[in-house]
Amino acid sequence: MYLLDTNHCTFIIEGEPAVIQRFRAKITVPVVTSVIVAGELYFMAQNSQQQTANRLKIHAFLQRLDVIPISLAIASIYGEFKTELLLHYGPRERSRRRTTKLQEIGISENDLWIAATALYHSFTVVSADRDFERMQQVRAFNLESWL
């Protein structure tokens, strides 16, 4: 199963040929996204010049996919994985590590939620974000880009 990140959802909504072709080729394999991605897409629409039209496009697109919610099990993986990432990339001093934000080490909080969702469900993350490649250096999970 494939979990689409925000950039690949955007590519599909905007009609990027390479991504559309790969998306259609995966028709026999479930393709899902995360509620986190849905939130990012709606935020992008809200901040666009064509809010109403973009919200409608996003809504129609999300109706075609299962949108996976965050559960307590995913939250547990998130907490463990965040700790591992901060140990790996953060400051060595424990007191400084506690106050370090993920963005300071080049990883988005939302991308960590998406990765935790993928880990819990054994999904392959479909993204062009480098955050996921950095996260893979700490914990293995499947990652593809359809570009």
Summary of the structure (lengths in Angstrom):
residues: 147
radius of gyration: 16.0
end to end distance: 17.9
largest distance: 48.8
contacts: 433
relative contact order: 0.19
helix: 62%
strand: 10%
